[in-house]
Each structure stands twice: as C-alpha cells, then as structure tokens.
Amino acid sequence: MRIFTRKGRFAPPAPHDRAYAPLRMEEIQAIGAQAQATREQFRVQAPAFSYNAHSIKLLSDAINARRELGDAERQQLVRHYGAFLGSAMIAAHPDLRGRWVRVGEDLGIAFQRGSECRLAFPMHQVQRQLDEGAGACIVGLFLGTREFVLAPGSLLDAP
C-alpha cells in the first residue's frame, strides 16, 4: 500500500519529525460541531447520511462539484468536510482507537496499534481533492484506513 505525506492521505512513519499532541476539549468540540453541521447539510438530500462509505462517496461528489470556490469558501469546506471525514474514519474503526491530534499546525488522527500509532490527515485529503479532482478522492482514504493502520512496518511511538 502506498503511504502518502501530510499533503496526501497518510503521514509516513517518521518519529523524528512527526511529534503530535492531543487536542484541547474545545478543539474536539469544534471538530464535532463542524462534522455535525456537514451531516445536517447532507441529510436534507440524503436522510441516511452518516459515517459510512456511501455517505463518504456523496461527500466526495460534492467536493468535485464545488472545486471552483473562492479561498474563504474552500477553507470552510475543508474544515467541515474534513471534520466529517475524520469523524467517519474514527467511527468506522472503533477498535483502532483513533483520536484527533495536532501535528505542528495541522489536525490529524492518530490511530493506535499497541503502544504505537499511525497518522492520517483527512482535512489535507479534502484539500487535495479540491485541488486535484477525483484522482485524489477521499473515498480511498476512508476505505484504506484499516489496511494502512494494520500494515506491517515501523510506526510512530505514542506519546
């Protein structure tokens, strides 16, 4: 499986430059509110919109349809859709103990495997799909989460 940098789907396992920290409660609540706002927005058209692959596909289609937005609207879309995507990844894989973390200036998800973890960056993937189109589809991130976390190889040490 291909492992992407923070500009793509996943961060490579590189302990020396991937220090991360848990988020404060108000940051987690803000992410939850953004994900819920996205959920409510889509439930008007798709009442079953939830944290599943079908809903992520609908979200991906919406990203492709909105690629021509201005900078402010793009930033808001990245925050809201990225919050929903990340929350869906966590909800779909509760056994991987995913949690939101801060990596430098970025928000990501740390997925646990024993005392080690792997990082995913859903907001970066939304941004990438906005920039590059369907070739950088968020569906691949969602569907590839388990394979990525459980793949053999070195992992980051959990703090």
VEXDREN-2710 file (C-alpha; in Angstrom, 1 decimal):
% VEXDREN-2710
k/r/px/py/pz
1/MET/0.0/0.0/0.0
2/ARG/1.2/3.5/-0.8
3/ILE/1.7/5.8/2.1
4/PHE/1.2/9.5/1.5
5/THR/2.7/12.5/3.2
6/ARG/0.7/15.1/5.0
7/LYS/-0.2/16.7/1.7
8/GLY/-1.9/13.4/0.9
9/ARG/-3.7/10.8/2.8
10/PHE/-1.4/9.5/5.5
11/ALA/1.8/10.5/7.1
12/PRO/4.8/8.2/6.7
13/PRO/6.1/6.6/9.9
14/ALA/9.0/9.0/10.8
15/PRO/9.3/9.6/14.5
16/HIS/11.8/12.4/14.3
17/ASP/9.5/14.8/12.5
18/ARG/6.0/13.7/13.4
19/ALA/5.6/14.7/17.0
20/TYR/1.9/15.1/17.9
21/ALA/-0.2/16.2/20.8
22/PRO/-3.8/15.6/21.9
23/LEU/-6.3/18.4/21.2
24/ARG/-7.9/20.5/23.9
25/MET/-11.6/19.7/24.7
26/GLU/-12.8/22.9/22.9
27/GLU/-10.9/21.9/19.8
28/ILE/-12.5/18.5/19.8
29/GLN/-15.9/20.0/20.3
30/ALA/-15.4/22.4/17.4
31/ILE/-14.5/19.5/15.1
32/GLY/-17.6/17.7/16.3
33/ALA/-19.8/20.7/15.6
34/GLN/-18.3/21.0/12.1
35/ALA/-18.9/17.3/11.4
36/GLN/-22.5/17.6/12.7
37/ALA/-23.1/20.7/10.5
38/THR/-22.0/18.7/7.5
39/ARG/-24.2/15.8/8.5
40/GLU/-27.2/18.1/8.8
41/GLN/-26.5/19.8/5.5
42/PHE/-26.5/16.4/3.6
43/ARG/-29.4/14.9/5.5
44/VAL/-31.7/17.3/3.7
45/GLN/-30.9/15.4/0.4
46/ALA/-29.9/12.0/1.9
47/PRO/-31.7/11.2/5.1
48/ALA/-29.5/8.2/5.8
49/PHE/-26.3/10.3/5.6
50/SER/-24.0/9.0/8.3
51/TYR/-20.4/7.8/8.9
52/ASN/-20.3/5.1/6.2
53/ALA/-18.8/4.6/2.8
54/HIS/-21.9/5.6/0.9
55/SER/-22.0/8.9/2.6
56/ILE/-18.3/9.5/2.0
57/LYS/-19.0/8.9/-1.7
58/LEU/-21.7/11.6/-1.6
59/LEU/-19.3/13.9/0.2
60/SER/-16.7/13.2/-2.5
61/ASP/-19.2/14.0/-5.2
62/ALA/-20.0/17.3/-3.5
63/ILE/-16.3/18.2/-3.3
64/ASN/-15.9/17.6/-7.1
65/ALA/-18.9/19.8/-7.8
66/ARG/-17.5/22.7/-5.7
67/ARG/-13.9/22.8/-6.9
68/GLU/-14.3/26.4/-8.2
69/LEU/-15.0/28.0/-4.8
70/GLY/-13.1/31.1/-3.6
71/ASP/-10.4/30.8/-0.9
72/ALA/-12.7/31.6/2.1
73/GLU/-15.3/29.1/1.0
74/ARG/-12.7/26.4/0.2
75/GLN/-11.2/26.8/3.7
76/GLN/-14.6/26.4/5.3
77/LEU/-15.4/23.4/3.2
78/VAL/-12.0/21.8/4.0
79/ARG/-12.7/22.3/7.8
80/HIS/-16.2/21.0/7.7
81/TYR/-15.9/18.1/5.2
82/GLY/-12.5/17.2/6.7
83/ALA/-14.1/17.1/10.2
84/PHE/-16.8/14.8/8.9
85/LEU/-14.4/12.6/7.0
86/GLY/-12.1/12.2/10.0
87/SER/-15.1/11.6/12.4
88/ALA/-16.3/8.9/10.0
89/MET/-12.9/7.2/9.9
90/ILE/-12.9/7.1/13.7
91/ALA/-16.5/5.9/14.0
92/ALA/-16.0/3.2/11.3
93/HIS/-12.9/1.7/13.1
94/PRO/-13.5/2.0/16.9
95/ASP/-11.1/-0.9/17.5
96/LEU/-8.2/1.3/16.1
97/ARG/-8.7/3.9/18.8
98/GLY/-8.5/6.9/16.5
99/ARG/-8.4/10.3/18.1
100/TRP/-7.8/13.8/16.8
101/VAL/-4.3/15.2/17.4
102/ARG/-2.3/18.3/16.5
103/VAL/0.8/17.8/14.3
104/GLY/2.5/21.2/14.2
105/GLU/-0.1/23.5/12.7
106/ASP/-2.2/20.6/11.3
107/LEU/-5.0/18.5/12.6
108/GLY/-4.8/14.8/12.1
109/ILE/-6.0/11.5/13.5
110/ALA/-3.7/9.2/15.5
111/PHE/-4.7/5.5/15.1
112/GLN/-3.4/3.2/17.8
113/ARG/-1.8/-0.1/17.4
114/GLY/-0.5/-1.3/20.7
115/SER/1.8/1.5/22.1
116/GLU/2.4/2.8/18.6
117/CYS/0.3/4.7/16.1
118/ARG/-0.1/5.9/12.5
119/LEU/-1.4/9.4/11.5
120/ALA/-4.0/10.3/8.9
121/PHE/-4.9/13.8/7.7
122/PRO/-8.5/14.0/6.4
123/MET/-8.5/17.8/6.0
124/HIS/-5.5/17.6/3.8
125/GLN/-7.2/14.9/1.7
126/VAL/-10.2/17.1/1.2
127/GLN/-8.0/20.0/0.2
128/ARG/-6.1/17.7/-2.2
129/GLN/-9.3/16.5/-3.8
130/LEU/-10.4/20.2/-4.2
131/ASP/-7.1/21.0/-5.8
132/GLU/-6.6/17.8/-8.0
133/GLY/-10.1/16.4/-8.5
134/ALA/-11.4/12.9/-8.4
135/GLY/-7.9/11.4/-8.7
136/ALA/-7.3/12.4/-5.1
137/CYS/-10.6/11.0/-3.9
138/ILE/-11.4/11.0/-0.1
139/VAL/-13.1/7.6/-0.6
140/GLY/-9.7/6.0/-0.9
141/LEU/-8.6/7.5/2.5
142/PHE/-11.8/6.2/4.2
143/LEU/-11.7/2.7/2.7
144/GLY/-7.9/2.4/3.2
145/THR/-7.8/3.3/6.9
146/ARG/-7.7/-0.2/8.3
147/GLU/-5.2/-1.5/5.8
148/PHE/-2.9/1.4/6.5
149/VAL/-3.1/1.1/10.3
150/LEU/-2.6/-2.6/10.3
151/ALA/0.1/-2.7/7.6
152/PRO/3.5/-4.1/8.7
153/GLY/6.3/-1.7/9.2
154/SER/7.6/0.8/11.7
155/LEU/5.1/3.0/13.5
156/LEU/5.3/6.2/15.5
157/ASP/5.8/5.9/19.2
158/ALA/2.7/7.1/21.0
159/PRO/3.3/10.0/23.4
END
